[in-house]
Amino acid sequence: MAQPQEDANSNNSSTLNSDAIMNIDKWCKLSADERNELRRGWNKSKEAPAPDVYRLLEEARDLFFAEYGTHSEIYDIQTWHWYGKADYRSRSIRHYNEPTIAVLTSLHNAQRIESLPDRFMTFAVTQEPMADQIEGTIQVWRDLANQVFDMSKERVNELIELCWEGLCGRDIWFYHESAVYYFTPHAISKSVEQSLELRECELAFKLQNAIEGNESYSDYSKKTDWKTIREHVQRILRENPSAG
């Protein structure tokens, strides 16, 4: 007697209910409804995401990198996923609550690498142009160098090189701090190595507060009262003659 043949839906259902570790191949073979059923459980824990999330996302990211990672306008390819209860008033959290392959590019805002897909292995792909953030941060450093600290172009270039991994987004925590935070220890240091050592020192924080505490100061403002900031900073430096 002929044995009954299992159809594709039966195979997928057994995969869905199996205790076997889910991988990207199994994931892509599921139906859209089955994947959505699994997605429902991904963000329920406030402490940690479901184990499948990062594993699948990292697998997809590695495959994406193998196919597109050598593009000359790509700085980095990362995986982004927030879990737990999202604040749905926040546009960014709502957007990235879906596990996402994030492509950091050398382009400006609104520019895109059009040859990249918007989804890959069922996961969302977003492009994050970094050029405006990089240029804005460097402009703050140049303004501080010229208007406040009389720092040479060479010293500013040292800081750019020192911070490049952060500027282009590869260090995901870099932009959690202000541009001034990275500048002040460099301004009072005698070497690139010392610049890193002084990031948490009291004098660097005093100088940062003197700059950012001025009510006219803004990272991207053209109305900053550099004269007043310079006077405040120079007074602090005179009180600390060993700096620089």
Protein Blocks (a to p, Z undefined) as FASTA:
>chain_A
ZZddddfklmmmmmmmpcbdcdfklmmmpcfklmmmmmmmmmmpfkbccfklmmmmmmmm
mmmmmmmmmpmkbfbdcddddedjddfkbmklmmmmpccdddddfbdehiacfkbcfbee
hiacddddfklmmmmmmmmmmmmmmmmnopafklmmmmmmmmmmmmnopammlmmpcfkl
mmmmmmmpcbfklmmmmmmgmklmmmmmmmmmpmkbcfkbckbcfklmmmmmmmmmmmmm
mgZZ
